[in-house]
Amino acid sequence: MSERVRQLRRNREKSVFLRISAVLLLSGIAWAWLTSRPLLGRLSAERRWENFQSFVSELGPSPVRKSGDWSEAAPWAWDLLTDEGFVALVTTLGIATSAIILSATFVLPLLPLASRQLSRPSPFGLWAGKMGFVAEGFRKTVGPVVRFGFVLARAVPEYILAFLLISLLGLQVWPLVLALAIHNLGILGRLWGEVVENAEAAPAVQALASGQSRYGVFLSRLLPANFNRFLIYFFYRWETCVKDATVLGMLGLLTLGKLIALSKGFFWDQMFFYILLGASVILLGDLFSTFLRRRLR
């Protein structure tokens, strides 16, 4: 088997363009870092190297750097967690979870209206009965209008939305929640809409032919058949919301982002701890998502 693998590697297609591009990219990075006339800054190569060494040396917990005893790392981490870290972590998770749940709650009822197949006057090509002028006009325009709304919602960055909402509502949790919810409404609308568009049409056509309404078809056929894919995108966006909520905390609210910003440049070990804390939460969320989808499958 190993010989077969080696043979496949020898016979695989080799892209000269990609190899040359990789060499040029790595060479450019090395040159920009080592040259005494850097492209993106005024620091000399020696000063950048000193900064890098200082940064790496200060990543370890401060008690361990002083004593060399790693048994002091756990009490140090516990103090950071109980001081402000746990509150910031809970706030970050609360903002992210509330935002994605709000987004999903508003997106789901809009999906039948956004579907190109389900919202048009003849859903999936089936005659839906005689329509009045107003009803037919609604069916022709509702899909493009909802899809444009999704585009508009995701076009404005969540950081700008949060800044504007904080100016209106003050520095509290809800501006961040609403900013993330609005932005992810557009993204989930696009992702879940693609799932509905690419779903198998036969069950939906049979349900429509038997007299079910459009929403009935969506709830009884399209949603259950594609629920696992909906969950994949839901948890994917939740993970992104956790990272975005961390960044939005730099606007002043006590989240992991604020603690990271306060630690930067002074307490690299604390900054690294808060980064790892946020990453561990995302890892646990990914494991929970995988477990839930396997059980549902």
Rosetta blueprint (number, residue, H / E / L):
1 M L
2 S H
3 E H
4 R H
5 V H
6 R H
7 Q H
8 L H
9 R H
10 R H
11 N H
12 R L
13 E L
14 K L
15 S L
16 V H
17 F H
18 L H
19 R H
20 I H
21 S H
22 A H
23 V H
24 L H
25 L H
26 L H
27 S H
28 G H
29 I H
30 A H
31 W H
32 A H
33 W H
34 L H
35 T L
36 S L
37 R L
38 P L
39 L L
40 L L
41 G L
42 R L
43 L L
44 S L
45 A H
46 E H
47 R H
48 R H
49 W H
50 E H
51 N H
52 F H
53 Q H
54 S H
55 F H
56 V H
57 S H
58 E L
59 L L
60 G L
61 P L
62 S H
63 P H
64 V H
65 R H
66 K H
67 S H
68 G L
69 D L
70 W H
71 S H
72 E H
73 A H
74 A H
75 P H
76 W H
77 A H
78 W H
79 D H
80 L H
81 L H
82 T H
83 D H
84 E H
85 G H
86 F H
87 V H
88 A H
89 L H
90 V H
91 T H
92 T H
93 L H
94 G H
95 I H
96 A H
97 T H
98 S H
99 A H
100 I H
101 I H
102 L H
103 S H
104 A H
105 T H
106 F H
107 V H
108 L H
109 P H
110 L H
111 L H
112 P H
113 L H
114 A H
115 S L
116 R L
117 Q L
118 L L
119 S L
120 R L
121 P L
122 S L
123 P H
124 F H
125 G H
126 L L
127 W L
128 A L
129 G L
130 K L
131 M L
132 G L
133 F H
134 V H
135 A H
136 E H
137 G H
138 F H
139 R H
140 K H
141 T H
142 V H
143 G H
144 P H
145 V H
146 V H
147 R H
148 F H
149 G H
150 F H
151 V H
152 L H
153 A H
154 R H
155 A H
156 V L
157 P L
158 E H
159 Y H
160 I H
161 L H
162 A H
163 F H
164 L H
165 L H
166 I H
167 S H
168 L H
169 L H
170 G L
171 L L
172 Q L
173 V H
174 W H
175 P H
176 L H
177 V H
178 L H
179 A H
180 L H
181 A H
182 I H
183 H H
184 N H
185 L H
186 G H
187 I H
188 L H
189 G H
190 R H
191 L H
192 W H
193 G H
194 E H
195 V H
196 V H
197 E H
198 N L
199 A L
200 E L
201 A H
202 A H
203 P H
204 A H
205 V H
206 Q H
207 A H
208 L H
209 A H
210 S L
211 G L
212 Q L
213 S L
214 R H
215 Y H
216 G H
217 V H
218 F H
219 L H
220 S H
221 R H
222 L H
223 L H
224 P H
225 A H
226 N L
227 F H
228 N H
229 R H
230 F H
231 L H
232 I H
233 Y H
234 F H
235 F H
236 Y H
237 R H
238 W H
239 E H
240 T H
241 C H
242 V H
243 K H
244 D H
245 A H
246 T H
247 V H
248 L H
249 G H
250 M H
251 L H
252 G L
253 L L
254 L L
255 T L
256 L H
257 G H
258 K H
259 L H
260 I H
261 A H
262 L H
263 S H
264 K L
265 G L
266 F L
267 F L
268 W H
269 D H
270 Q H
271 M H
272 F H
273 F H
274 Y H
275 I H
276 L H
277 L H
278 G H
279 A H
280 S H
281 V H
282 I H
283 L H
284 L H
285 G H
286 D H
287 L H
288 F H
289 S H
290 T H
291 F H
292 L H
293 R H
294 R H
295 R H
296 L H
297 R L
